[in-house]
């Protein structure tokens, strides 16, 4: 397994970024300012993670995705660990916002994140079309935080 930091042509990763965030316009708002990490297994791209510093103490995960055929092999967890190790010395918190999906919330809570607050109607107000996950329409954005120290 190899994790590469992508500094040029980040748009080449658009198809996998669209798994983590299905609206290309939203991705384009953060991708140039983001640091993108791509995970390869035997030179095959499996997963991606985009992060952005919010202030002196906080890093935000803007996108995390694994192609469906490579899921449940620990790749997204490896990216969270990699990002945590990289930023824990200089930052206090790793945060992210996600839809109200029990699987996703469970995934992050198991990996040390706790819920902090929600942005009401975020998915209604910011996306041009309704977004459904596991048959349920996403409405609020739930914020989670992992405290490094
Ligand atoms: C969530 C996601 C990134 C996990 O990737 P992964 O490489 O399979 O992750 P890992 O192998 O490290 O961990 C697998 C875990 O994901 C859980 N999982 C599987 N499908 C999932 C899904 N659609 N949504 C959330 N979690 C999922 C598994 O139950 C497993 O949890 P456990 O280890 O606690 O039992 C991947 O399922 C994905 O890309 N989902 C679609 C995009 C998304 O929801 N991104 C996160 C919100 S920004």
Backbone and ligand atoms as CSV (ligand in chain L), in Angstrom:
chain,resi,resn,atom,element,x,y,z
A,1,UNK,N,N,0.846,-1.189,0.000
A,1,UNK,CA,C,0.000,0.000,0.000
A,1,UNK,C,C,0.888,1.248,0.000
A,2,UNK,N,N,0.521,2.203,-0.867
A,2,UNK,CA,C,1.316,3.426,-0.948
A,2,UNK,C,C,0.380,4.632,-0.942
A,3,UNK,N,N,0.703,5.641,-0.130
A,3,UNK,CA,C,-0.120,6.853,-0.110
A,3,UNK,C,C,0.697,7.989,-0.711
A,4,UNK,N,N,0.160,8.586,-1.774
A,4,UNK,CA,C,0.867,9.667,-2.463
A,4,UNK,C,C,0.143,10.983,-2.240
A,5,UNK,N,N,0.927,12.053,-2.044
A,5,UNK,CA,C,0.308,13.378,-1.976
A,5,UNK,C,C,0.228,13.945,-3.396
A,6,UNK,N,N,-0.962,14.326,-3.802
A,6,UNK,CA,C,-1.180,14.789,-5.175
A,6,UNK,C,C,-1.111,16.315,-5.196
A,7,UNK,N,N,-0.192,16.856,-5.960
A,7,UNK,CA,C,-0.047,18.316,-5.961
A,7,UNK,C,C,-0.473,18.926,-7.299
A,8,UNK,N,N,-0.445,18.133,-8.364
A,8,UNK,CA,C,-0.837,18.681,-9.660
A,8,UNK,C,C,-1.981,17.851,-10.253
A,9,UNK,N,N,-2.711,18.456,-11.173
A,9,UNK,CA,C,-3.792,17.766,-11.888
A,9,UNK,C,C,-4.754,17.016,-10.957
A,10,UNK,N,N,-5.170,17.713,-9.884
A,10,UNK,CA,C,-6.077,17.057,-8.929
A,10,UNK,C,C,-7.405,16.664,-9.584
A,11,UNK,N,N,-7.750,17.393,-10.650
A,11,UNK,CA,C,-9.010,17.084,-11.345
A,11,UNK,C,C,-8.985,15.689,-11.974
A,12,UNK,N,N,-7.786,15.121,-12.176
A,12,UNK,CA,C,-7.698,13.750,-12.695
A,12,UNK,C,C,-8.368,12.748,-11.755
A,13,UNK,N,N,-8.529,13.156,-10.471
A,13,UNK,CA,C,-9.112,12.258,-9.472
A,13,UNK,C,C,-10.615,12.481,-9.309
A,14,UNK,N,N,-11.200,13.255,-10.239
A,14,UNK,CA,C,-12.603,13.646,-10.084
A,14,UNK,C,C,-13.542,12.450,-9.962
A,15,UNK,N,N,-13.295,11.380,-10.715
A,15,UNK,CA,C,-14.275,10.277,-10.649
A,15,UNK,C,C,-14.341,9.649,-9.263
A,16,UNK,N,N,-13.213,9.516,-8.586
A,16,UNK,CA,C,-13.260,8.940,-7.233
A,16,UNK,C,C,-13.716,9.996,-6.207
A,17,UNK,N,N,-13.351,11.257,-6.428
A,17,UNK,CA,C,-13.838,12.323,-5.526
A,17,UNK,C,C,-15.359,12.413,-5.563
A,18,UNK,N,N,-15.941,12.122,-6.721
A,18,UNK,CA,C,-17.406,12.172,-6.855
A,18,UNK,C,C,-18.113,11.069,-6.060
A,19,UNK,N,N,-17.360,10.057,-5.629
A,19,UNK,CA,C,-17.947,9.030,-4.752
A,19,UNK,C,C,-18.138,9.604,-3.345
A,20,UNK,N,N,-17.185,10.433,-2.917
A,20,UNK,CA,C,-17.268,11.022,-1.576
A,20,UNK,C,C,-18.170,12.240,-1.510
A,21,UNK,N,N,-18.384,12.881,-2.657
A,21,UNK,CA,C,-19.167,14.125,-2.706
A,21,UNK,C,C,-19.717,14.199,-4.129
A,22,UNK,N,N,-21.014,13.964,-4.269
A,22,UNK,CA,C,-21.522,13.725,-5.626
A,22,UNK,C,C,-21.721,14.969,-6.485
A,23,UNK,N,N,-21.369,16.138,-5.978
A,23,UNK,CA,C,-21.590,17.373,-6.743
A,23,UNK,C,C,-20.244,17.993,-7.152
A,24,UNK,N,N,-19.971,17.952,-8.466
A,24,UNK,CA,C,-18.681,18.439,-8.968
A,24,UNK,C,C,-18.458,19.916,-8.649
A,25,UNK,N,N,-19.538,20.693,-8.665
A,25,UNK,CA,C,-19.404,22.135,-8.358
A,25,UNK,C,C,-18.919,22.326,-6.926
A,26,UNK,N,N,-19.430,21.511,-6.007
A,26,UNK,CA,C,-18.996,21.606,-4.607
A,26,UNK,C,C,-17.524,21.202,-4.498
A,27,UNK,N,N,-17.133,20.143,-5.211
A,27,UNK,CA,C,-15.734,19.689,-5.174
A,27,UNK,C,C,-14.813,20.797,-5.695
A,28,UNK,N,N,-15.237,21.444,-6.771
A,28,UNK,CA,C,-14.399,22.495,-7.348
A,28,UNK,C,C,-14.199,23.681,-6.403
A,29,UNK,N,N,-15.110,23.827,-5.430
A,29,UNK,CA,C,-14.961,24.935,-4.467
A,29,UNK,C,C,-13.798,24.704,-3.506
A,30,UNK,N,N,-13.444,23.422,-3.256
A,30,UNK,CA,C,-12.387,23.185,-2.264
A,30,UNK,C,C,-11.150,22.472,-2.798
A,31,UNK,N,N,-11.224,21.904,-3.997
A,31,UNK,CA,C,-10.161,20.968,-4.381
A,31,UNK,C,C,-8.801,21.651,-4.595
A,32,UNK,N,N,-8.784,22.849,-5.157
A,32,UNK,CA,C,-7.488,23.495,-5.421
A,32,UNK,C,C,-6.775,23.868,-4.123
A,33,UNK,N,N,-7.540,24.268,-3.102
A,33,UNK,CA,C,-6.937,24.638,-1.812
A,33,UNK,C,C,-6.659,23.412,-0.939
A,34,UNK,N,N,-7.153,22.255,-1.361
A,34,UNK,CA,C,-7.016,21.059,-0.534
A,34,UNK,C,C,-5.691,20.344,-0.790
A,35,UNK,N,N,-5.284,19.560,0.206
A,35,UNK,CA,C,-4.207,18.609,0.002
A,35,UNK,C,C,-4.883,17.267,-0.252
A,36,UNK,N,N,-4.519,16.648,-1.363
A,36,UNK,CA,C,-5.171,15.392,-1.749
A,36,UNK,C,C,-4.189,14.238,-1.558
A,37,UNK,N,N,-4.651,13.200,-0.866
A,37,UNK,CA,C,-3.857,11.985,-0.684
A,37,UNK,C,C,-4.543,10.848,-1.433
A,38,UNK,N,N,-3.765,10.123,-2.223
A,38,UNK,CA,C,-4.323,9.022,-2.999
A,38,UNK,C,C,-3.655,7.730,-2.542
A,39,UNK,N,N,-4.470,6.726,-2.263
A,39,UNK,CA,C,-3.939,5.439,-1.814
A,39,UNK,C,C,-3.938,4.449,-2.973
A,40,UNK,N,N,-2.771,3.855,-3.200
A,40,UNK,CA,C,-2.603,2.864,-4.275
A,40,UNK,C,C,-2.242,1.515,-3.672
A,41,UNK,N,N,-2.849,0.472,-4.200
A,41,UNK,CA,C,-2.464,-0.896,-3.845
A,41,UNK,C,C,-1.926,-1.528,-5.116
A,42,UNK,N,N,-0.660,-1.906,-5.108
A,42,UNK,CA,C,-0.004,-2.431,-6.318
A,42,UNK,C,C,-0.264,-1.523,-7.523
A,43,UNK,N,N,-0.044,-0.222,-7.326
A,43,UNK,CA,C,-0.191,0.781,-8.395
A,43,UNK,C,C,-1.626,0.993,-8.868
A,44,UNK,N,N,-2.578,0.409,-8.193
A,44,UNK,CA,C,-3.991,0.634,-8.548
A,44,UNK,C,C,-4.601,1.595,-7.531
A,45,UNK,N,N,-5.230,2.667,-8.035
A,45,UNK,CA,C,-5.868,3.638,-7.149
A,45,UNK,C,C,-7.103,3.006,-6.497
A,46,UNK,N,N,-7.153,3.048,-5.163
A,46,UNK,CA,C,-8.319,2.481,-4.469
A,46,UNK,C,C,-9.114,3.535,-3.710
A,47,UNK,N,N,-8.392,4.553,-3.153
A,47,UNK,CA,C,-9.051,5.475,-2.227
A,47,UNK,C,C,-8.425,6.854,-2.314
A,48,UNK,N,N,-9.192,7.841,-1.862
A,48,UNK,CA,C,-8.693,9.205,-1.871
A,48,UNK,C,C,-9.191,9.942,-0.640
A,49,UNK,N,N,-8.403,10.939,-0.204
A,49,UNK,CA,C,-8.812,11.773,0.927
A,49,UNK,C,C,-8.329,13.190,0.648
A,50,UNK,N,N,-9.228,14.182,0.756
A,50,UNK,CA,C,-8.859,15.587,0.562
A,50,UNK,C,C,-9.031,16.320,1.882
A,51,UNK,N,N,-7.995,17.051,2.290
A,51,UNK,CA,C,-8.069,17.804,3.553
A,51,UNK,C,C,-7.698,19.262,3.320
A,52,UNK,N,N,-8.173,20.104,4.228
A,52,UNK,CA,C,-7.919,21.530,4.094
A,52,UNK,C,C,-7.763,22.122,5.497
A,53,UNK,N,N,-6.761,22.995,5.718
A,53,UNK,CA,C,-6.662,23.638,7.033
A,53,UNK,C,C,-7.753,24.709,7.162
A,54,UNK,N,N,-8.438,24.726,8.298
A,54,UNK,CA,C,-9.517,25.688,8.539
A,54,UNK,C,C,-8.986,26.889,9.316
A,55,UNK,N,N,-8.111,26.612,10.286
A,55,UNK,CA,C,-7.442,27.661,11.056
A,55,UNK,C,C,-6.183,27.041,11.657
A,56,UNK,N,N,-5.551,27.731,12.615
A,56,UNK,CA,C,-4.273,27.254,13.162
A,56,UNK,C,C,-4.372,25.939,13.899
A,57,UNK,N,N,-5.573,25.594,14.356
A,57,UNK,CA,C,-5.670,24.360,15.142
A,57,UNK,C,C,-6.506,23.257,14.506
A,58,UNK,N,N,-7.127,23.543,13.371
A,58,UNK,CA,C,-8.095,22.584,12.825
A,58,UNK,C,C,-7.849,22.243,11.360
A,59,UNK,N,N,-7.869,20.926,11.085
A,59,UNK,CA,C,-7.801,20.405,9.712
A,59,UNK,C,C,-9.155,19.765,9.416
A,60,UNK,N,N,-9.671,19.972,8.213
A,60,UNK,CA,C,-10.965,19.365,7.866
A,60,UNK,C,C,-10.816,18.369,6.723
A,61,UNK,N,N,-11.402,17.197,6.894
A,61,UNK,CA,C,-11.502,16.235,5.783
A,61,UNK,C,C,-12.675,16.691,4.918
A,62,UNK,N,N,-12.403,16.993,3.664
A,62,UNK,CA,C,-13.468,17.447,2.752
A,62,UNK,C,C,-14.028,16.295,1.934
A,63,UNK,N,N,-13.242,15.245,1.789
A,63,UNK,CA,C,-13.681,14.145,0.936
A,63,UNK,C,C,-12.911,12.887,1.337
A,64,UNK,N,N,-13.618,11.773,1.438
A,64,UNK,CA,C,-12.989,10.474,1.719
A,64,UNK,C,C,-13.780,9.428,0.951
A,65,UNK,N,N,-13.102,8.669,0.114
A,65,UNK,CA,C,-13.833,7.690,-0.695
A,65,UNK,C,C,-12.942,6.512,-1.070
A,66,UNK,N,N,-13.577,5.359,-1.155
A,66,UNK,CA,C,-12.931,4.146,-1.673
A,66,UNK,C,C,-13.825,3.596,-2.786
A,67,UNK,N,N,-13.238,3.206,-3.899
A,67,UNK,CA,C,-14.033,2.572,-4.955
A,67,UNK,C,C,-14.759,1.356,-4.365
A,68,UNK,N,N,-16.029,1.137,-4.770
A,68,UNK,CA,C,-16.816,0.047,-4.168
A,68,UNK,C,C,-16.108,-1.305,-4.148
A,69,UNK,N,N,-15.385,-1.629,-5.217
A,69,UNK,CA,C,-14.771,-2.970,-5.289
A,69,UNK,C,C,-13.581,-3.147,-4.334
A,70,UNK,N,N,-13.107,-2.049,-3.741
A,70,UNK,CA,C,-11.955,-2.158,-2.820
A,70,UNK,C,C,-12.335,-1.856,-1.377
A,71,UNK,N,N,-13.645,-1.801,-1.063
A,71,UNK,CA,C,-14.071,-1.444,0.293
A,71,UNK,C,C,-13.836,-2.570,1.295
A,72,UNK,N,N,-13.872,-2.186,2.561
A,72,UNK,CA,C,-13.732,-3.128,3.688
A,72,UNK,C,C,-12.378,-3.837,3.709
A,73,UNK,N,N,-11.357,-3.143,3.214
A,73,UNK,CA,C,-9.993,-3.689,3.305
A,73,UNK,C,C,-9.111,-2.764,4.147
A,74,UNK,N,N,-9.731,-1.779,4.791
A,74,UNK,CA,C,-8.964,-0.897,5.684
A,74,UNK,C,C,-8.335,0.307,5.009
A,75,UNK,N,N,-8.634,0.547,3.735
A,75,UNK,CA,C,-7.959,1.648,3.030
A,75,UNK,C,C,-8.380,3.032,3.541
A,76,UNK,N,N,-9.677,3.247,3.743
A,76,UNK,CA,C,-10.113,4.563,4.240
A,76,UNK,C,C,-9.585,4.787,5.658
A,77,UNK,N,N,-9.582,3.726,6.460
A,77,UNK,CA,C,-9.021,3.837,7.815
A,77,UNK,C,C,-7.535,4.191,7.739
A,78,UNK,N,N,-6.829,3.592,6.793
A,78,UNK,CA,C,-5.396,3.881,6.630
A,78,UNK,C,C,-5.195,5.357,6.260
A,79,UNK,N,N,-6.076,5.897,5.432
A,79,UNK,CA,C,-5.957,7.314,5.062
A,79,UNK,C,C,-6.231,8.215,6.269
A,80,UNK,N,N,-7.235,7.865,7.081
A,80,UNK,CA,C,-7.511,8.659,8.293
A,80,UNK,C,C,-6.296,8.610,9.228
A,81,UNK,N,N,-5.709,7.428,9.388
A,81,UNK,CA,C,-4.524,7.305,10.256
A,81,UNK,C,C,-3.350,8.112,9.704
A,82,UNK,N,N,-3.171,8.037,8.390
A,82,UNK,CA,C,-2.065,8.756,7.749
A,82,UNK,C,C,-2.205,10.266,7.958
A,83,UNK,N,N,-3.423,10.765,7.718
A,83,UNK,CA,C,-3.690,12.200,7.867
A,83,UNK,C,C,-3.526,12.602,9.340
A,84,UNK,N,N,-4.019,11.771,10.255
A,84,UNK,CA,C,-3.903,12.072,11.686
A,84,UNK,C,C,-2.432,12.178,12.084
A,85,UNK,N,N,-1.629,11.211,11.635
A,85,UNK,CA,C,-0.203,11.227,11.994
A,85,UNK,C,C,0.518,12.420,11.399
A,86,UNK,N,N,0.124,12.777,10.174
A,86,UNK,CA,C,0.795,13.881,9.490
A,86,UNK,C,C,0.511,15.227,10.164
A,87,UNK,N,N,-0.716,15.404,10.644
A,87,UNK,CA,C,-1.120,16.725,11.130
A,87,UNK,C,C,-1.176,16.848,12.646
A,88,UNK,N,N,-1.008,15.742,13.383
A,88,UNK,CA,C,-1.266,15.809,14.832
A,88,UNK,C,C,-0.262,16.684,15.580
A,89,UNK,N,N,0.932,16.855,15.047
A,89,UNK,CA,C,1.915,17.688,15.740
A,89,UNK,C,C,1.551,19.162,15.654
A,90,UNK,N,N,1.061,19.579,14.504
A,90,UNK,CA,C,0.838,21.013,14.308
A,90,UNK,C,C,-0.607,21.457,14.461
A,91,UNK,N,N,-1.522,20.505,14.590
A,91,UNK,CA,C,-2.946,20.849,14.731
A,91,UNK,C,C,-3.536,20.108,15.932
A,92,UNK,N,N,-4.687,20.629,16.418
A,92,UNK,CA,C,-5.346,20.013,17.578
A,92,UNK,C,C,-6.508,19.115,17.183
A,93,UNK,N,N,-7.195,19.501,16.110
A,93,UNK,CA,C,-8.448,18.822,15.778
A,93,UNK,C,C,-8.499,18.400,14.320
A,94,UNK,N,N,-9.111,17.233,14.087
A,94,UNK,CA,C,-9.446,16.800,12.728
A,94,UNK,C,C,-10.977,16.776,12.681
A,95,UNK,N,N,-11.571,17.538,11.787
A,95,UNK,CA,C,-13.031,17.601,11.742
A,95,UNK,C,C,-13.535,17.188,10.353
A,96,UNK,N,N,-14.814,16.905,10.267
A,96,UNK,CA,C,-15.430,16.659,8.958
A,96,UNK,C,C,-16.940,16.805,9.082
A,97,UNK,N,N,-17.551,17.117,7.962
A,97,UNK,CA,C,-19.008,17.200,7.911
A,97,UNK,C,C,-19.521,16.121,6.990
A,98,UNK,N,N,-20.613,15.487,7.399
A,98,UNK,CA,C,-21.151,14.405,6.569
A,98,UNK,C,C,-22.667,14.371,6.678
A,99,UNK,N,N,-23.289,13.638,5.767
A,99,UNK,CA,C,-24.740,13.495,5.818
A,99,UNK,C,C,-25.156,12.625,6.987
A,100,UNK,N,N,-26.445,12.715,7.334
A,100,UNK,CA,C,-26.947,11.939,8.470
A,100,UNK,C,C,-27.216,10.509,8.015
A,101,UNK,N,N,-26.155,9.727,7.946
A,101,UNK,CA,C,-26.243,8.337,7.500
A,101,UNK,C,C,-25.621,7.488,8.614
A,102,UNK,N,N,-26.420,6.578,9.177
A,102,UNK,CA,C,-25.962,5.825,10.351
A,102,UNK,C,C,-24.676,5.055,10.101
A,103,UNK,N,N,-24.532,4.479,8.884
A,103,UNK,CA,C,-23.309,3.729,8.575
A,103,UNK,C,C,-22.089,4.640,8.619
A,104,UNK,N,N,-22.256,5.823,8.024
A,104,UNK,CA,C,-21.129,6.754,7.974
A,104,UNK,C,C,-20.783,7.247,9.382
A,105,UNK,N,N,-21.815,7.595,10.157
A,105,UNK,CA,C,-21.564,8.107,11.520
A,105,UNK,C,C,-20.881,7.036,12.372
A,106,UNK,N,N,-21.347,5.792,12.223
A,106,UNK,CA,C,-20.744,4.677,12.972
A,106,UNK,C,C,-19.266,4.499,12.584
A,107,UNK,N,N,-19.036,4.588,11.268
A,107,UNK,CA,C,-17.667,4.447,10.734
A,107,UNK,C,C,-16.719,5.444,11.411
A,108,UNK,N,N,-17.140,6.730,11.467
A,108,UNK,CA,C,-16.244,7.748,12.031
A,108,UNK,C,C,-16.145,7.648,13.550
A,109,UNK,N,N,-17.274,7.337,14.220
A,109,UNK,CA,C,-17.237,7.261,15.693
A,109,UNK,C,C,-16.312,6.137,16.151
A,110,UNK,N,N,-16.348,5.021,15.395
A,110,UNK,CA,C,-15.461,3.895,15.717
A,110,UNK,C,C,-13.993,4.291,15.563
A,111,UNK,N,N,-13.744,5.323,14.771
A,111,UNK,CA,C,-12.371,5.755,14.518
A,111,UNK,C,C,-12.018,7.034,15.281
A,112,UNK,N,N,-12.708,7.256,16.402
A,112,UNK,CA,C,-12.293,8.316,17.338
A,112,UNK,C,C,-12.948,9.674,17.179
A,113,UNK,N,N,-13.926,9.776,16.269
A,113,UNK,CA,C,-14.610,11.066,16.086
A,113,UNK,C,C,-15.857,11.122,16.965
A,114,UNK,N,N,-16.205,12.336,17.409
A,114,UNK,CA,C,-17.475,12.526,18.109
A,114,UNK,C,C,-18.258,13.660,17.466
A,115,UNK,N,N,-19.596,13.579,17.561
A,115,UNK,CA,C,-20.443,14.604,16.956
A,115,UNK,C,C,-20.316,15.913,17.715
A,116,UNK,N,N,-20.249,17.012,16.976
A,116,UNK,CA,C,-20.183,18.326,17.641
A,116,UNK,C,C,-21.426,19.162,17.361
A,117,UNK,N,N,-21.791,19.325,16.106
A,117,UNK,CA,C,-22.945,20.170,15.793
A,117,UNK,C,C,-23.473,19.809,14.405
A,118,UNK,N,N,-24.603,20.401,14.045
A,118,UNK,CA,C,-25.132,20.158,12.696
A,118,UNK,C,C,-25.434,21.472,11.999
A,119,UNK,N,N,-25.278,21.479,10.679
A,119,UNK,CA,C,-25.673,22.630,9.861
A,119,UNK,C,C,-27.021,22.268,9.254
A,120,UNK,N,N,-28.068,22.912,9.784
A,120,UNK,CA,C,-29.413,22.543,9.352
A,120,UNK,C,C,-29.641,22.883,7.882
A,121,UNK,N,N,-30.254,21.939,7.182
A,121,UNK,CA,C,-30.634,22.099,5.777
A,121,UNK,C,C,-29.464,22.278,4.813
A,122,UNK,N,N,-28.269,21.928,5.237
A,122,UNK,CA,C,-27.088,22.131,4.387
A,122,UNK,C,C,-27.251,21.499,3.005
A,123,UNK,N,N,-27.735,20.265,2.956
A,123,UNK,CA,C,-27.816,19.559,1.663
A,123,UNK,C,C,-28.950,20.083,0.795
A,124,UNK,N,N,-29.947,20.698,1.431
A,124,UNK,CA,C,-31.040,21.317,0.667
A,124,UNK,C,C,-30.556,22.655,0.091
A,125,UNK,N,N,-29.858,23.413,0.938
A,125,UNK,CA,C,-29.475,24.779,0.559
A,125,UNK,C,C,-28.278,24.837,-0.387
A,126,UNK,N,N,-27.384,23.826,-0.336
A,126,UNK,CA,C,-26.130,23.934,-1.072
A,126,UNK,C,C,-26.002,23.043,-2.293
A,127,UNK,N,N,-26.913,22.104,-2.466
A,127,UNK,CA,C,-26.838,21.214,-3.622
A,127,UNK,C,C,-28.039,21.498,-4.519
A,128,UNK,N,N,-27.801,21.433,-5.803
A,128,UNK,CA,C,-28.838,21.784,-6.763
A,128,UNK,C,C,-29.946,20.747,-6.905
A,129,UNK,N,N,-29.767,19.595,-6.240
A,129,UNK,CA,C,-30.739,18.512,-6.385
A,129,UNK,C,C,-30.764,17.711,-5.087
A,130,UNK,N,N,-31.841,16.984,-4.806
A,130,UNK,CA,C,-31.899,16.195,-3.574
A,130,UNK,C,C,-30.860,15.078,-3.601
A,131,UNK,N,N,-30.264,14.806,-2.451
A,131,UNK,CA,C,-29.263,13.740,-2.361
A,131,UNK,C,C,-29.796,12.641,-1.459
A,132,UNK,N,N,-29.777,11.429,-1.985
A,132,UNK,CA,C,-30.255,10.281,-1.216
A,132,UNK,C,C,-29.092,9.346,-0.922
A,133,UNK,N,N,-29.056,8.830,0.306
A,133,UNK,CA,C,-28.073,7.808,0.660
A,133,UNK,C,C,-28.807,6.711,1.393
A,134,UNK,N,N,-28.591,5.488,0.972
A,134,UNK,CA,C,-29.298,4.344,1.572
A,134,UNK,C,C,-30.804,4.604,1.632
A,135,UNK,N,N,-31.353,5.243,0.593
A,135,UNK,CA,C,-32.789,5.464,0.495
A,135,UNK,C,C,-33.325,6.620,1.324
A,136,UNK,N,N,-32.439,7.356,1.986
A,136,UNK,CA,C,-32.886,8.446,2.868
A,136,UNK,C,C,-32.323,9.771,2.351
A,137,UNK,N,N,-33.191,10.791,2.262
A,137,UNK,CA,C,-32.702,12.083,1.771
A,137,UNK,C,C,-31.835,12.768,2.835
A,138,UNK,N,N,-30.684,13.281,2.392
A,138,UNK,CA,C,-29.810,14.001,3.325
A,138,UNK,C,C,-30.313,15.428,3.464
A,139,UNK,N,N,-30.421,15.905,4.677
A,139,UNK,CA,C,-30.906,17.271,4.945
A,139,UNK,C,C,-29.817,18.065,5.684
A,140,UNK,N,N,-29.533,17.682,6.926
A,140,UNK,CA,C,-28.536,18.407,7.726
A,140,UNK,C,C,-27.135,17.848,7.491
A,141,UNK,N,N,-26.150,18.690,7.665
A,141,UNK,CA,C,-24.747,18.239,7.685
A,141,UNK,C,C,-24.368,18.047,9.149
A,142,UNK,N,N,-23.848,16.843,9.453
A,142,UNK,CA,C,-23.434,16.551,10.824
A,142,UNK,C,C,-21.917,16.743,10.905
A,143,UNK,N,N,-21.459,17.529,11.858
A,143,UNK,CA,C,-20.021,17.725,12.048
A,143,UNK,C,C,-19.483,16.803,13.126
A,144,UNK,N,N,-18.322,16.209,12.839
A,144,UNK,CA,C,-17.654,15.350,13.813
A,144,UNK,C,C,-16.236,15.853,14.024
A,145,UNK,N,N,-15.711,15.565,15.197
A,145,UNK,CA,C,-14.374,16.056,15.551
A,145,UNK,C,C,-13.561,14.954,16.218
A,146,UNK,N,N,-12.287,14.879,15.827
A,146,UNK,CA,C,-11.350,13.989,16.516
A,146,UNK,C,C,-10.290,14.894,17.151
A,147,UNK,N,N,-10.065,14.701,18.449
A,147,UNK,CA,C,-9.106,15.552,19.167
A,147,UNK,C,C,-7.757,14.828,19.187
A,148,UNK,N,N,-6.723,15.485,18.611
A,148,UNK,CA,C,-5.405,14.846,18.574
A,148,UNK,C,C,-4.761,14.825,19.959
A,149,UNK,N,N,-4.875,15.954,20.662
A,149,UNK,CA,C,-4.258,16.033,21.997
A,149,UNK,C,C,-4.838,17.198,22.764
L,1,LIG,C1,C,-16.959,5.123,3.922
L,1,LIG,C2,C,-15.864,4.587,2.988
L,1,LIG,C3,C,-14.889,5.729,2.634
L,1,LIG,C4,C,-15.090,3.489,3.728
L,1,LIG,O1,O,-14.020,3.045,2.883
L,1,LIG,P1,P,-13.263,1.646,3.129
L,1,LIG,O2,O,-11.955,1.723,2.424
L,1,LIG,O3,O,-14.169,0.522,2.831
L,1,LIG,O4,O,-13.049,1.753,4.715
L,1,LIG,P2,P,-12.349,0.690,5.666
L,1,LIG,O5,O,-12.088,-0.594,4.939
L,1,LIG,O6,O,-11.240,1.362,6.374
L,1,LIG,O7,O,-13.494,0.467,6.732
L,1,LIG,C5,C,-14.648,-0.220,6.334
L,1,LIG,C6,C,-15.771,0.278,7.186
L,1,LIG,O8,O,-16.666,1.073,6.387
L,1,LIG,C7,C,-17.993,0.638,6.639
L,1,LIG,N1,N,-18.775,0.903,5.426
L,1,LIG,C8,C,-18.996,0.108,4.392
L,1,LIG,N2,N,-19.764,0.722,3.484
L,1,LIG,C9,C,-20.012,1.947,3.971
L,1,LIG,C10,C,-20.746,3.033,3.492
L,1,LIG,N3,N,-21.385,3.029,2.320
L,1,LIG,N4,N,-20.768,4.150,4.230
L,1,LIG,C11,C,-20.119,4.195,5.420
L,1,LIG,N5,N,-19.427,3.171,5.918
L,1,LIG,C12,C,-19.372,2.060,5.185
L,1,LIG,C13,C,-17.877,-0.806,6.954
L,1,LIG,O9,O,-18.977,-1.193,7.748
L,1,LIG,C14,C,-16.587,-0.849,7.766
L,1,LIG,O10,O,-16.825,-0.489,9.098
L,1,LIG,P3,P,-16.151,-1.232,10.323
L,1,LIG,O11,O,-14.706,-1.488,9.975
L,1,LIG,O12,O,-16.307,-0.251,11.403
L,1,LIG,O13,O,-16.927,-2.480,10.479
L,1,LIG,C15,C,-16.455,3.952,1.701
L,1,LIG,O14,O,-17.487,3.052,2.088
L,1,LIG,C16,C,-17.021,4.975,0.719
L,1,LIG,O15,O,-16.311,5.469,-0.148
L,1,LIG,N6,N,-18.329,5.271,0.844
L,1,LIG,C17,C,-18.999,6.214,-0.040
L,1,LIG,C18,C,-18.534,7.633,0.219
L,1,LIG,C19,C,-18.734,8.058,1.654
L,1,LIG,O16,O,-19.771,7.767,2.268
L,1,LIG,N7,N,-17.714,8.742,2.213
L,1,LIG,C20,C,-17.738,9.136,3.627
L,1,LIG,C21,C,-18.511,10.366,3.863
L,1,LIG,S1,S,-17.565,11.791,3.415
